[in-house]
Amino acid sequence: MVTVLILGGITLLYANNGYSQLLQQVRVTEKFENESLASCVRKLESGYHLSFGYDNQELVRYQVKKLSFVNERLDKVMQTLLHNTPLHFVEKNGVLLIVKGVMPAQPLQEQQPAPGKIKGVVTDNDGQPVPGVTVKVAGTKYYAVSNPEGAFEITLPAGNYTLQLSFIGYKPVQQMVKIVPGTVAQQKLAMVIEASRLSEAVVIGYGVQERRSLLGSVSTYQASKVPGQTPVTIDEAMVGKLAGVFIAPSSGVPGAASNITIRGISTLNANGNSPLIVVDGVPIYGIDPNLNKVDYNQGTAGGFSYGGNQVVNEYRQPTTFEKNPLATINPDDIESIEVLKDAYSTAIYGSRGSAGVILITTKKGSRGKMRVDVQLSTAFSKPRELPKVMNGDQYADFYTEVFRQKDSIGKASSGWYIPLNYKFPKGVNTNWLDEVVRTANSNNAVVSMSGGTEKSNYYVSLGYNKEQSYIINNDFTRYQGRVNFDNQMSKSLKVGVSMSLNQATNNALSAQQVYRGAIQKAPNIPVYDSTGKYNWLFGKNPTGPEDVSNPVAQALSGKNYSTDNRVLGNVFADLKLLPWLSAHTDVGVDWINSRSYNRIIDRPKLIGGSATETQQQLRKWVINNRIDINKVVGDGHAISAMLGQSFETSTENANGVYGAKFLTDEMLSIVTAQDKRVLNSLQQQWAQVSYLSRLNYEYKHRYLAGVTYRLDGSSRFSANHRYVGFPSFAVGWVPSEESFLKGVKGIEQLKIRGSVGFTGNDGGNGYYGNQGQYVVDVYGATYGNLGTISNKQPANPNLEWERTTTWNVGADISLWQGRVTATLDYYRRQTANAILQSALPYFMGFDLQQQNRADLNNKGIEFSITSENISRRDFHWTTTFNISGNRNIVTRLHQIDEEQLAAQNETSGGRFWRVGHSATAFYLYDWAGVNPADGQPQWSDNSGKVSEVPIQKQYPNAPYEHRKYMGDAMPVVFGGFGNTLNWKNFELNCFFSFSAGNKMYNGAKAAMYSYLGSSSAGSNVYNLSSDLLNYWTTPGQQTAIPALINKSNYAQAGFGTSYDYTLDRKNSRFLEDASFAKLRSLLIGYNFNSRQLKNTHVFSALKIYAEANNVFILTKYSGLDPEVSAYGSSALNMGYDELTMPSPRTWRIGLKASF
Amino acid sequence: MKKYRSHISLFTLLLALCACNRQLDLKPEGTMVESELLKYEQTTQNYLADTYLRMMDGCAGNNYQIGDLTGGIAGTNDPNLAKGTIDPRDENYTDLWSKPYVAINQANVIIHQLPVYAQFDKSKQAPIIAEALFIRAYCYMALLRLYGDGALQGKKDNMGVPLRIAPFDGYDGSQNVPRATNGEVYTQILKDLDAAIADLPAVRPDALSQGSRATKGAANALAARVCLYSQQYEKAATYAQAAMAGNNYSLQPNFWTLWPDHYETLGSYPLSKEILFAFPESFNKTSKYNDNNGIYYAYGYYPTLPDFLASYGDHDERKDSIDLSYEPLMRKFTDQNMRDNVVMIRLPEVMLTAAEALAQTKGVNSTSIDLLNQVYARAYTVNPVPHVYTAADFATPAALIDRILQERRWELAFEGFARFDAIRYGKAPNPELPATRYAFPIPQHEIDITQGLIKQNPGY
């Protein structure tokens, strides 16, 4: 019986003390008759699930006549069995070793002259001796087995040899040794425990558990086991690798946030679908746009234009950048990532568990010689493709024609019309994209030192990344350091620290803006004017956009960066009170200090330039205390329990100032600005008190059951609803331990499990959510000369917590000693009372308030398999594959006026939600193509009637009813497929990720098709897609581009407002299938073997590799990359490509060396 | 075991340290909750200022203009408005209904919660509450005259508007109320105004606050208007005379001093002694440079109707004020930013209200005729006034009343009265508007969300 140990919150499985009880507590009822000792041991092995270590040849020598035991203690049984033999037994790491008392070295065959001798001690990574290890001298017949003190000795002829150590449960070790005649070579050899997949520790919430006993649904990602990809942020490498975890990198800007959604949309809150991220037990400041967004342009209110064609510009490139919270965590420090998915795993995180939990565990040192690992790599990246836009001449001709048509319509309709007679000059062809796009170079260097002594272990790392964006002068730089250290103070007390210090400077905040600007800037304007200054306006064109831009100037001049300093880690103490009882305390922090600075230099319409500076300080303290109990009771009953308590508090400060009119462009400090004001000065806090408990029970590894309960109290909720409990339950059955499957060869483990539990979501109602709030107007609104304090939000004493109920059934199977492992899960998640902005009667004085209004359902299936297809001496082939599918349905929404509120929600930047459809559905007006007869856009209403009049004009009172469900931004299935081949020293790895059945709104196209946009100060004569050159001109012409001025954009074209119905994001014209398969990484590596390294005397391991990322995409999507997301981490707003910068194709070469 | 004792006690101590519930009672730094807001006089004043702003939002924009746009003064390009064919689902008109309620709710907060939370002198609380009562009364008046079914035609028992006099404290459906009757709403308005009159100051120290914040005079004038609307003519006369009593208000010498032309030069209409209540030129709402006070008469958005212009006497100076000869613009509200003081209650209205009410109760009488003459004469400061009225000019009280109403149309054009004055006497505000559509439709939203508890006006 191997007990489950839950210790320390870190991946250390303690052995010594815990397992001595094994000998006393396992009771044996068995008969042995006329068989070899080896056979007896095998019986014990299989019957009582024990692990033995022994030399089979030795044991077959001894016969057992007749012995029978009834409910006898294992140690007695062993003593009896080994009586009268020179053997005795010792227990080590749960393995019972049967060894000879003293083992003098002995050649297997005849004795040869033996002028030299080697003596050694084998220890484990805790410095404890390991007996029973077979020490072989490679290529010879010499061997020895270590004695209970771990010592061995071998007498050998002179020469150079390689010692090979192997032992069950440990990684094999090779060590070179030189035998000099007449001397004794002393060797200290350390072995490292190699957990089998079943016995490996899986990090779970507030503890660890053996994989074989896992009841919840947990996906593990270990970078060390998956070669390929050296990303800036770890989430990039995880894409497609974990079943049920949907990760979409939002854009190709380094350090930009990703959208991570675990098992679908569980709430309709903007921030409620981001998983909780926990690093070494500290719940960090994770994906939260409120905290991670840098708003770098608060001073210039760009949004206002009246009249004008706002619809065409419905997507406005925000002057914000959402930082990826994982960008300040060094991916190379990460040992493993566990993603908790079902309720049994996540309910222990209670009110923050409903969107899933990502547990990140960093590397620890292990006992033994200091090991130095160095990684160096350099990479070159370029966009795979760039949008195809018009050149200067095409642009000039096109717009000259557009305005000619406008004029002719104007003249025909009114005698008062004064023709514009615009002529756009030709002859200049500036390729703005070429001007700002470059081949980016990135460099990465990481050094880590790790090791351990008898009492302490350490891991120290230093890293440097410089990642260029493919937009000129935009890059991301990171410095990082980490110390993980622990020390056994006394026999029972161990203390340690796990701490990282990071600094990341992201100078690529405006890369997206520059990129968009380069696509849209008129190509018939040179970068510089005749005086050598930047051409900010529209040059010689008769009209141009109101906004002042020059992408090259934006990229090269001014400043726009954000520097984050982060201290993240904890100190901990483990106390072993009794062999079965231990206590753990940790105090953790996550401190982020960032400064963002943006400067726009002096330019037209912004004399003296402007600057915004924001300082943000986030300070979090976490204290966790818990008691762990691991006890085996009676015959095969094992209990592991945890009782804990946690307190977490966060203080967040933000100060922002804005300045304009600087004397010179060199003066950076906002103090030197002539106009300045305070944008923000704020402190907000929250705190959470939690009590947690877990009880796992298992009987003979066959039947498993568990229950967890967490009670959360949060300052975000009113005193009436402050504490909420989150229970969960799980059961498991392991048929492979039952007699009918036990003998079946090949099946290592088959486990069936089921769980149900409740989780919550506290992100929805923000800080101080339920209280009526009043704020001083930051812009200084006045009534007469009295300043005002206005209502920020109405009181909401009725607001309750959202509750998500998750049902999960799953099966894990492990075949042929773990060569094939597979996991299948099915789940249903029901969110009740999801918080949603919903309507109030207007006579209440407020029209919208967050209410517990919506219900959602998710159900899905996940499957993953890893198979070692071929495992030969020189050739290994491993395949991994996973696929998941999730269906989301909104089952209840607003109380009234569903469609009208859906339209309102859409207007305020959300989706058009309908009951019965997914929360990420596209619900649009149906575009019916261009009528080849007259070039008019056509629309289909909900009865299927096709008309040339836009639906909104046909049905002005209730246009929404004529919208149709057109697909979902969330894929039907997604996953990944990877292969690793090792042939001799070569390694080849390729990894594909895929997704199918998802739709993407190609807003990039809509933007590049927009030629009628205007505002009060000018026409947005942006550059356009070269597709537009094929616009309809002659009857019968088959084209996707309608006549330039048509019934869907003509309305008042050119005369005040014009509304281009074909370009708004509410119709299906640009909705496309975005299913794809992407070769994310392709890696070829060469591992130098020990023989090759022997001569260098420096390296203990060396690998060189070349890698390519985002090599190709198979997709029907006509945009550049079906994986972008214009709205950053927002899961609810996924599926929009708004000229969003795609991830580049990257070529990397690098080396990894160990000393 | 002994050796662990210290460890255990340390561990227990840590547990105890962390389990403070008090640590969960956190308060925001940049924002206030109600109890803090109303604790101090200053913050209460600031909140009151915001309540005035909300009132401006609700009463100075469309709500103000509709009286003229549908009353034969100015044309509108919105046929729904002129013909009364507004669809109850049309969201373009919900602001007319919802915005006054925003101000009403804020006033309710002050009226009810200030006595609960205030920690300053009671004598300073009363005037603040009085101002909130004035705001609430004004907003209910604005709502009732638009939405009340027959509210201007003396139909006391017909449906008025939902009467909310308690502050918002969450919504779970139990707060839904049916529409109160017109009579009940009128009673509440007058009750509020009586209470306000008692505590409001007669004069304020400076012109800005005198013009832009409630005073005894303003509250009396509003009460007079409300009584006129509810056909309580005796009370109307009393309130109007109370408003005029004292030496606080007087007519400006001529229209050019009242509405100085500042189309070219940015400035403000003076908050002169003729003004009983106005919204001051304010830095409204939140941030943007282009916020206006909601008056879109300028720029010729809404052309003055030729028939109405023609009705003026030849040398009536008021005609100039709405038809500048050199620009197709109106001099009332020419500010280029559309941000200026917005006059809500002006002395001539009070005078004509008194005149009309007295004519209703006393028939043809000299006080009424005198008031009429004063208003009429002020429009002729360059040329002589065409006629000075005497009792002999009016054969019946109805003739006098008709003349007073005509004067109201001329004097108060573009100040939001025409529609309601017509309806009061059962006349169509404009020829296109059928009698069944005198009341606006209640937004369908209200009916749906209260599951029919709120009833639609008949005819929709």
Interface residues (C-beta under 8 A of the other chain):
Chain A: A301 F304 Y306 S492 L493 L575 L577 A583 T585 I623 N625 Q645 S646 F647 T649 S681 L682 Q683 Q684 Q685 W686 A687 Q688 V689 G713 S714 S715 A719 R722 Y767 Y768 Q771 G772 Q773 Y774 V775 V776 D777 V778 Y779 G780 A781 T782 Y783 G784 N785 L786 G787 T788 I789 S790 N791 K792 P794 A795 N796 P797 N798 A839 L840 P841 Y842 F843 M844 G845 F846 D847 Q849 Q851 Q895 I896 D897 Q900 N957 A958
Chain B: K3 Y4 H7 I8 F11 L14 L15 C18 A19 C20 N21 Q23 L24 D25 L26 K27 P28 E29 G30 T31 M32 V33 E34 L37 T43 Q45 N46 Y47 L48 A49 D50 Y52 L53 M56 D87 R89 D90 E91 T94 W97 S98 Y101 V102 I104 N105 Q106 N108 V161 P162 R164 F168 D169 G170 Y171 D172 Q175 N176 V177 L208 S209 S212 R213 P280 S282 F283 N284 K285 T286 S287 K288 Y289 N290 P443 Q444 H445 E446 D448 I449 T450 I454
